[in-house]
């Protein structure tokens, strides 16, 4: 009896060990802001495989970690595939797609096509000149990037080579000259004045829209279906959209379905696809697409195919379907989970470059702006340290992949040489932080954009004092501050200027001293929790407030970092630089759509503070903010 029990226990132990040995563990890399979501959704027990969450700063950092084998795989967009292709193509593998359930058999996410009317007289690409075009929207893939890229490739679309025009304007001018009328809604610039100017200059690009004066979303003739309506209902000759919406609009079956699930809004026999070679295909047949956008996917390093990849693929499918039913919808979204989608294991793994090439999508990402010029115009950004150079190059790579044009060329020089380079035109821009402000000769430079600091951060310099201090004492009391901390010194200058407003002597950094036993003290709001029986002194010098009111009651005098250019730079070039940096901020700034792809602001590497930008920046803006360069210079006695 005892022997039987011992034998069963031994067999059970062996079975458990066998299961453990047979159940592989994989590490997924996620951006640090996604870690809570990963831990919540990936921690379910599974007998197939275990997935552990490791973090990178962002997806760009995760690419490095996957390559270095600190992680096995990650979730990616096609643009991330492009970065992997440019980094070390043969050492990355795409092994699963995230597809819609409706198009689960489709190899690619969508196909960009040109839709025309039968008997339109369009029998070649050259016949598009002078026609009326319908687009999904400015800057969008199938309605803008794909047609521009492909028509330019075939010599139909011409970019104006005038370097005095911004890259955006060159494209818009080219479209305006190619088509007689269009509907191309959207913001042509994040600067409202520039946006209005461009739409006024190229007003024919808005002529077919529901609201030509506005030429922005929402518009009946924008979006995938709207572009088709523009063609069918509003006099368009060609629509740039994607296949699935054509099939929906004309009541055609989708995927492997034998009949349509939607009612036809027009007669399919009256329309056809225009192919790249100028031939035409009925829309009832397989479309001739100009380019396909790959699905979001899971990509690993080269070693992953040596592991039990089939088990990882199974586990990811289960994870994804479980995550769709989670109570944490925000977490699911952060992990690229959509309730309409599912994970599909690829029949054969593929390297990123081949995958993009097969989709004809590489040149859509790389679309060059200048005809007949091999090297694309770049913004030459001057940096003064090796770590800044590293971040600048990362910023250049990721911004290029996400369609920010022109991109950046990074130049490493010391501070003095950077200023010389801006003045002689061999560099275009430099970002200067307040802690370096006095190092630079700014006489021939001007700031065109300013950092907007994150108000949510607990980082203000305040004046604290005892609870029982009187107003008269505040006006006379000595001040203690940290003379080695720029923020503390600036707050002290700000306070003392108000306290000694009737004094004849000028308050300057070199003639103020910290009083060791001062009844008033400058501290950072991060340290307020350590204090008891204290209160804040406010800027009016008469009001005191609780320590919790540090955001409104403080003497913080922080000069925002700024993007500087030469005062002699021409207006159009300055506008281009401004537009590019704002586009960068709008895509990769704090709480912006692609912050998880590249964290433009925030800690770049452990132990490195304020690399290029202040770590607490949330956006770049034309607004100088509460502290102007002129006021700061006065406070620091520089003018």
C-alpha positions in Angstrom: 0.0 0.0 0.0 2.8 2.4 1.0 4.8 1.5 -2.1 1.8 2.2 -4.3 1.3 5.6 -2.7 5.0 6.4 -3.1 4.9 5.3 -6.7 1.9 7.6 -7.4 3.6 10.5 -5.8 6.8 9.9 -7.8 4.8 9.7 -11.1 2.9 12.8 -10.2 6.1 14.7 -9.5 7.6 13.5 -12.8 4.5 14.5 -14.7 4.5 18.0 -13.1 8.2 18.4 -13.9 7.5 17.3 -17.5 4.7 19.8 -17.9 7.0 22.6 -16.5 9.8 21.6 -18.8 7.4 21.5 -21.8 5.8 24.9 -21.0 8.1 27.6 -22.4 8.4 31.2 -21.0 8.6 34.2 -23.3 9.3 37.8 -22.5 7.3 40.6 -24.2 8.7 44.1 -24.2 6.2 46.9 -23.6 6.8 50.7 -23.1 7.0 51.5 -19.4 3.7 53.4 -19.5 2.0 50.2 -20.7 3.5 47.9 -17.9 0.4 48.0 -15.6 -1.7 46.9 -18.6 0.7 44.1 -19.5 0.9 42.8 -15.9 -2.9 42.9 -15.6 -3.7 41.2 -18.9 -0.8 38.8 -19.3 -0.7 37.3 -15.8 -3.4 34.7 -16.4 -2.3 31.1 -15.8 -1.8 29.0 -18.9 -0.7 25.5 -19.5 0.6 26.4 -23.0 3.2 29.1 -22.3 4.1 31.8 -19.8 4.5 35.4 -21.0 6.5 37.8 -18.8 6.4 41.6 -19.2 9.6 43.5 -19.4 9.8 47.3 -20.1 11.5 49.6 -22.4 11.3 53.4 -22.3 9.1 53.1 -25.4 8.7 50.9 -28.5 11.9 52.2 -30.0 13.8 51.1 -26.9 11.9 47.8 -27.0 13.3 47.2 -30.5 16.8 47.4 -29.0 15.9 45.1 -26.1 14.4 42.5 -28.5 17.5 42.7 -30.6 19.8 42.4 -27.5 17.8 39.3 -26.3 16.6 41.1 -23.2 13.1 40.4 -24.5 11.8 37.9 -27.0 9.1 39.8 -28.9 6.9 42.9 -29.0 3.7 44.2 -30.6 4.3 46.5 -33.6 2.8 48.8 -36.2 4.1 48.7 -39.8 6.2 51.8 -39.1 8.0 49.8 -36.3 8.6 47.1 -38.8 10.3 49.7 -41.0 12.6 50.7 -38.1 13.5 47.1 -37.5 14.2 46.7 -41.2 16.6 49.6 -41.1 18.2 48.5 -37.9 19.0 44.8 -38.5 16.4 43.3 -40.8 17.5 39.7 -40.8 17.5 39.5 -37.0 13.8 40.2 -36.6 10.8 37.9 -37.4 7.2 38.7 -37.9 5.2 35.7 -36.7 1.6 36.7 -36.0 -0.8 39.3 -37.3 -3.6 41.2 -35.4 -6.4 41.0 -38.0 -10.1 41.9 -38.0 -12.4 39.0 -37.7 -14.3 40.2 -40.8 -11.1 40.0 -42.9 -9.3 37.2 -41.1 -8.1 35.6 -44.3 -6.7 38.9 -45.7 -2.9 39.1 -45.8 -2.8 42.8 -45.3 -4.9 45.3 -43.3 -6.2 47.3 -46.3 -5.5 47.9 -49.9 -5.2 51.4 -51.3 -7.0 51.8 -54.7 -8.1 54.3 -57.3 -11.8 54.1 -58.0 -13.2 55.7 -61.3 -16.4 55.7 -63.2 -16.8 53.6 -66.3 -16.6 55.5 -69.5 -14.7 58.3 -67.6 -12.2 58.8 -70.4 -9.4 57.9 -68.0 -7.4 55.3 -69.9 -4.0 55.9 -68.4 -2.4 57.6 -65.4 -1.6 60.6 -67.5 -5.4 61.1 -68.0 -5.7 62.0 -64.3 -4.3 65.4 -65.0 -7.0 68.0 -64.8 -9.6 65.6 -63.2 -11.5 66.1 -60.0 -10.2 64.0 -57.1 -11.8 62.7 -53.8 -9.5 61.9 -50.8 -10.1 60.4 -47.4 -8.2 63.3 -45.8 -4.9 65.2 -45.7 -2.0 63.1 -44.5 -3.9 59.8 -44.4 -2.5 56.6 -45.9 -4.9 55.5 -48.7 -6.2 59.0 -49.5 -2.9 60.9 -49.5 0.4 59.1 -48.9 -0.2 56.2 -51.2 -1.5 58.2 -54.2 1.2 60.9 -53.8 4.0 58.2 -53.5 2.8 56.1 -56.5 1.8 59.0 -58.8 5.1 60.6 -58.1 6.9 57.3 -58.9 5.2 57.2 -62.3 6.0 60.9 -63.0 2.4 62.1 -62.9 2.6 64.0 -59.6 5.3 66.8 -59.6 6.7 68.3 -56.4 7.8 72.0 -56.8 11.6 72.1 -56.1 11.4 75.7 -54.7 13.2 75.4 -51.4 11.6 78.7 -50.3 8.3 76.7 -49.9 7.8 74.4 -47.0 7.7 70.6 -47.8 4.0 70.6 -46.9 3.2 73.5 -49.3 5.2 71.8 -52.1 3.0 68.7 -51.9 -0.2 70.7 -51.7 0.9 72.9 -54.7 1.7 69.7 -56.7 -1.8 68.3 -56.0 -3.4 71.6 -56.7 -1.7 71.7 -60.1 -2.5 68.0 -60.9 -6.2 68.1 -60.1 -8.7 70.8 -61.2 -10.8 70.3 -58.0 -10.6 68.1 -55.0 -11.9 67.3 -51.6 -9.0 67.1 -49.2 -10.1 67.9 -45.7 -7.9 68.1 -42.6 -5.4 70.4 -40.9 -2.6 71.3 -43.3 -0.7 72.8 -40.4 -1.1 72.8 -36.6 -0.6 76.5 -36.8 -4.1 77.9 -37.5 -2.8 80.9 -39.5 -0.6 78.7 -41.7 -3.5 76.3 -42.2 -5.8 79.1 -43.3 -3.2 80.5 -45.6 -2.5 77.2 -47.3 -6.3 76.5 -47.8 -6.7 80.0 -49.3 -3.7 79.6 -51.6 -4.8 76.2 -52.8 -8.6 76.5 -52.5 -9.3 74.1 -55.4 -8.2 71.3 -53.0 -11.4 72.0 -51.0 -13.8 72.8 -53.8 -15.6 69.4 -53.8 -16.0 69.2 -50.0 -19.4 69.6 -48.3 -18.0 72.8 -46.6 -15.2 74.2 -48.8 -14.6 77.2 -46.5 -14.0 74.9 -43.5 -12.3 72.0 -45.4 -11.9 70.0 -42.2 -13.6 67.1 -40.4 -16.4 66.3 -40.1 -17.3 66.5 -43.8 -19.8 64.3 -45.8 -17.2 63.7 -48.5 -14.2 62.8 -46.2 -13.1 59.4 -44.9 -13.2 56.1 -46.7 -16.9 56.1 -47.5 -17.0 59.9 -47.9 -14.4 59.8 -50.7 -16.7 57.3 -52.6 -19.7 59.5 -52.1 -17.7 62.4 -53.4 -17.1 60.4 -56.6 -20.7 59.1 -56.9 -22.7 62.1 -55.8 -20.5 65.2 -56.0 -18.9 65.3 -59.4 -15.6 63.6 -58.6 -13.6 61.7 -61.3 -11.4 59.6 -59.1 -11.6 58.5 -55.4 -8.7 57.3 -53.3 -10.0 54.9 -50.7 -9.7 51.2 -49.7 -11.2 48.0 -51.0 -13.4 47.0 -48.1 -15.3 50.3 -48.2 -15.9 49.9 -51.9 -17.4 46.5 -51.4 -19.5 47.7 -48.5 -20.8 50.8 -50.5 -21.7 48.8 -53.6 -23.2 45.9 -51.7 -20.5 43.3 -52.6 -19.5 40.3 -50.5 -16.5 40.8 -48.2 -13.8 38.2 -47.5 -15.0 34.6 -48.1 -18.7 35.5 -47.8 -20.9 34.5 -50.7 -23.3 37.4 -50.4 -23.2 40.9 -49.1 -24.2 42.0 -45.6 -24.9 45.6 -46.8 -27.3 47.2 -49.2 -25.8 48.7 -52.4 -25.8 52.5 -52.5 -25.0 52.6 -56.2 -24.6 50.3 -59.2 -21.3 48.4 -59.0 -21.3 47.9 -62.8 -20.9 51.7 -63.3 -17.5 51.8 -61.6 -14.0 50.2 -61.9 -10.5 50.2 -60.5 -7.7 52.0 -62.2 -4.5 50.0 -62.0 -0.9 51.3 -61.8 -0.2 50.1 -65.4 -3.2 52.1 -66.7 -5.5 49.0 -67.1 -8.9 48.8 -65.5 -10.6 46.1 -63.4 -14.4 45.8 -62.6 -15.0 46.4 -58.9 -16.8 43.1 -58.8 -13.5 41.4 -59.4 -10.3 41.3 -57.3 -8.9 44.8 -56.9 -5.6 46.0 -58.3 -4.2 47.7 -55.3 -1.5 50.3 -55.4 -0.1 49.5 -52.0 -1.3 47.5 -48.9 -0.8 48.5 -45.3 0.4 45.5 -43.2 -1.6 44.6 -40.1 -0.4 45.3 -36.6 1.7 42.3 -35.7 3.9 40.5 -33.2 7.6 40.5 -34.0 10.5 38.7 -32.3 14.2 38.5 -32.6 16.0 35.9 -34.8 16.2 33.4 -32.0 12.4 33.1 -31.5 11.9 30.7 -34.3 14.3 28.2 -32.5 11.9 28.2 -29.5 8.4 26.7 -29.3 6.9 29.4 -31.5 3.7 27.6 -32.1 2.9 27.7 -28.3 3.6 31.4 -28.2 1.2 31.9 -31.1 -1.5 29.9 -29.4 -0.9 31.7 -26.1 -1.2 35.1 -27.8 -4.5 34.2 -29.5 -5.9 33.1 -26.1 -4.5 36.3 -24.4 -6.1 38.5 -27.1 -9.5 36.9 -26.9 -9.5 37.0 -23.1 -8.4 40.7 -23.1 -11.4 41.7 -25.3 -13.7 40.7 -22.4 -11.7 42.5 -19.7 -13.2 45.2 -17.5 -10.0 47.2 -18.1 -10.8 48.6 -21.6 -8.0 51.2 -21.3 -5.5 48.5 -20.5 -6.8 46.4 -23.5 -6.3 49.4 -25.9 -2.8 50.0 -24.6 -2.0 46.3 -25.5 -3.3 46.8 -29.1 -6.4 44.9 -28.3 -9.6 45.7 -30.3 -12.8 43.8 -29.8 -13.2 43.5 -33.6 -9.8 41.9 -34.0 -8.1 38.6 -33.2 -4.5 37.2 -33.4 -3.7 35.0 -36.5 -0.5 33.0 -36.6 1.3 33.5 -39.9 1.7 30.5 -42.2 5.4 31.4 -42.6 7.4 33.8 -40.5 8.9 36.7 -42.5 11.5 39.4 -42.0 10.3 43.0 -41.7 11.8 44.2 -45.0 10.3 41.4 -47.1 6.9 41.9 -45.4 6.9 45.7 -46.2 8.2 45.0 -49.7 5.5 42.4 -50.4 2.9 45.0 -49.3 4.6 47.7 -51.6 4.6 49.8 -48.4 8.2 50.7 -48.0 8.2 53.5 -50.5 5.0 54.9 -48.9 6.9 55.3 -45.7 10.0 56.6 -47.5 8.2 59.0 -49.8 10.7 61.5 -51.0 9.7 65.2 -51.4 12.0 66.6 -54.0 12.1 65.6 -57.7 15.5 65.1 -59.1 17.3 65.5 -55.8 18.8 62.3 -54.2 19.2 63.7 -50.7 16.1 64.9 -49.0 16.2 68.3 -47.3 16.8 68.0 -43.6 16.6 70.2 -40.5 20.2 70.3 -39.1 19.8 70.2 -35.3 22.9 71.1 -33.3 23.5 69.2 -30.1 26.4 69.5 -27.6 26.8 66.1 -26.0 27.0 62.4 -27.0 23.8 61.5 -25.2 22.0 64.3 -27.0 23.4 63.1 -30.3 22.0 59.6 -29.5 18.6 60.9 -28.7 18.6 63.2 -31.8 19.4 60.3 -34.0 16.6 58.2 -32.4 14.2 61.2 -32.9 15.3 61.5 -36.5 14.7 57.8 -37.3 11.3 57.5 -35.6 10.0 60.8 -36.9 10.9 59.8 -40.5 9.1 56.5 -40.1 6.0 58.3 -38.9 5.8 60.7 -41.8 7.3 63.9 -40.4 9.0 65.8 -43.1 11.6 67.1 -43.4 13.4 64.9 -40.9 16.5 65.8 -38.8 20.2 65.7 -39.4 22.1 65.7 -36.1 25.3 67.7 -35.7 27.5 67.4 -32.6 29.4 70.6 -31.6 30.2 72.5 -28.5 27.8 75.3 -27.4 29.9 78.1 -28.9 30.3 76.3 -32.3 26.6 75.6 -32.4 25.8 79.3 -32.2 28.4 80.0 -35.0 26.8 77.3 -37.1 23.4 78.8 -36.8 24.7 82.2 -37.7 26.6 80.9 -40.8 23.8 78.6 -41.9 25.6 75.2 -41.5 23.0 74.4 -38.7 19.4 75.3 -38.6 18.2 75.0 -35.0 19.3 74.4 -31.4 17.3 73.7 -28.2 18.5 75.7 -25.2 17.5 74.9 -21.6 17.4 77.6 -18.9 20.3 76.0 -17.1 22.5 76.7 -20.1 20.9 80.0 -21.1 23.8 82.2 -19.9 26.4 80.1 -21.7 25.1 81.0 -25.2 25.5 84.3 -27.1 21.9 84.8 -28.1 22.3 88.3 -29.7 21.8 86.9 -33.3 19.4 84.1 -32.3 15.6 84.1 -31.7 13.3 81.6 -30.0 10.5 80.3 -32.2 9.0 77.6 -30.0 8.9 77.1 -26.2 8.6 74.1 -23.9 5.3 73.9 -22.1 6.0 72.3 -18.8 3.6 69.7 -17.3 1.5 71.3 -14.6 0.7 67.9 -13.2 4.2 67.6 -12.0 4.9 68.4 -8.3 7.9 70.6 -9.1 7.5 74.3 -8.0 9.8 76.4 -6.0 7.9 78.0 -3.0 8.6 80.1 0.0 7.6 78.5 3.3 7.4 80.0 6.8 6.0 79.4 10.2 2.3 79.4 10.8 2.3 82.3 13.1 4.4 84.8 11.0 2.9 88.3 10.5 2.7 90.3 7.3 5.3 92.8 8.6 7.7 90.0 9.4 7.4 88.6 5.9 8.4 92.0 4.5 11.6 92.1 6.6 12.5 88.4 7.2 15.7 86.9 5.8 15.5 84.2 3.2 17.3 80.9 3.1 17.8 79.1 -0.3 20.1 76.7 -2.1 22.7 78.9 -3.9 23.8 75.8 -5.9 20.3 75.1 -7.3 19.3 77.3 -10.3 15.5 76.9 -9.6 16.0 77.9 -5.9 18.2 80.9 -6.9 15.7 82.1 -9.4 12.8 81.8 -6.9 14.9 83.7 -4.4 15.6 86.5 -6.9 11.8 86.6 -7.7 10.9 86.9 -4.0 13.6 89.3 -3.0 12.8 91.6 -5.9 9.2 91.9 -4.5 10.3 92.1 -0.9 12.8 94.9 -1.5 10.8 96.7 -4.2 11.6 100.0 -2.5 15.3 99.4 -2.4 17.7 101.3 -4.6 20.1 98.4 -5.0 19.5 95.9 -7.9 18.8 92.3 -6.9 21.3 90.1 -8.9 22.5 86.5 -8.5 26.0 87.7 -7.5 24.8 90.0 -4.7 22.3 87.9 -2.9 23.2 85.5 -0.1 21.3 82.8 1.6 20.6 83.4 5.3 21.3 80.1 7.1 18.8 81.0 9.9 16.3 82.8 7.7 12.6 82.6 8.8 11.6 82.2 5.2 12.9 79.4 3.1 12.8 78.4 -0.6 12.1 74.7 -1.1 10.8 72.5 -3.9 7.2 71.5 -3.6 8.3 67.8 -3.8 9.7 68.2 -0.3 6.6 69.8 1.3 5.3 66.5 2.7 8.2 66.6 5.2 7.1 69.8 6.8 4.7 70.5 9.7 3.3 73.8 11.1 4.4 75.7 8.0 2.5 77.6 5.3 3.2 79.2 1.9 3.9 82.8 1.2 2.2 84.0 -2.0 3.4 86.4 -4.7 1.3 89.4 -3.4 3.5 89.2 -0.2 0.4 89.5 2.0 -1.4 86.2 1.5 -0.4 82.9 3.0 -1.8 79.6 2.0 -1.8 75.9 3.1 1.1 73.8 1.7 -1.3 72.0 -0.6 -1.7 75.2 -2.7 1.8 75.2 -4.1 0.6 75.3 -7.8 -1.0 78.8 -7.4 1.1 80.1 -4.4 4.7 79.9 -5.4 7.7 82.0 -6.6 8.8 79.6 -9.3 10.6 81.5 -12.1 11.5 78.8 -14.6 12.4 79.8 -18.1 11.1 77.3 -20.5 13.6 75.7 -22.9 13.2 76.9 -26.4 14.0 76.1 -30.1 16.3 78.8 -31.4 17.2 79.8 -35.0 19.2 82.6 -36.5 17.5 86.0 -36.7 18.6 86.1 -40.4 16.8 82.9 -41.3 14.2 83.4 -44.1 10.5 83.2 -43.1 9.6 80.1 -45.1 12.6 78.1 -43.7 11.7 79.3 -40.2 8.0 78.2 -40.8 9.2 74.8 -41.9 11.3 74.3 -38.8 8.5 75.4 -36.6 6.0 73.2 -38.3 8.3 70.1 -38.1 8.9 70.6 -34.3 5.2 71.1 -33.6 4.4 67.9 -35.6 7.0 66.1 -33.5 5.4 67.4 -30.3 1.8 66.5 -31.6 2.8 62.9 -32.3 5.3 62.0 -29.6 4.6 64.6 -26.8 3.2 63.9 -23.3 -0.2 62.0 -23.6 -0.1 62.3 -27.4 -1.0 59.4 -29.8 2.5 58.0 -30.2 4.1 58.7 -26.9 4.5 54.9 -26.4 6.4 54.7 -29.7 8.9 57.3 -28.8 8.9 59.3 -25.5 10.0 62.7 -26.8 9.9 64.3 -23.4 10.9 62.5 -20.2 13.8 60.5 -19.1 15.8 59.2 -22.1 18.3 57.1 -20.2 18.9 56.3 -16.6 21.0 58.8 -14.9 20.6 61.4 -17.7 18.4 64.4 -17.0 16.9 66.8 -19.5 18.4 65.3 -22.7 17.6 67.9 -25.4 14.3 68.8 -23.8 13.3 69.3 -20.1 12.0 66.0 -18.7 8.9 67.8 -17.5 7.9 69.2 -20.9 4.5 68.1 -22.2 4.4 70.0 -25.5 6.1 72.6 -27.7 4.2 75.8 -28.3 4.5 79.2 -29.8 3.4 80.7 -26.5 6.4 81.9 -24.4 4.5 81.2 -21.2 4.6 83.0 -17.8 8.3 83.8 -17.9 9.6 85.5 -21.0 13.2 85.5 -22.2 13.3 89.3 -21.7 12.0 89.1 -18.1 14.3 86.2 -17.3 17.3 88.1 -18.6 16.3 91.1 -16.5 15.9 88.9 -13.4 19.3 87.4 -13.9 20.8 90.9 -14.6 21.9 90.0 -18.1 20.4 93.1 -19.6 
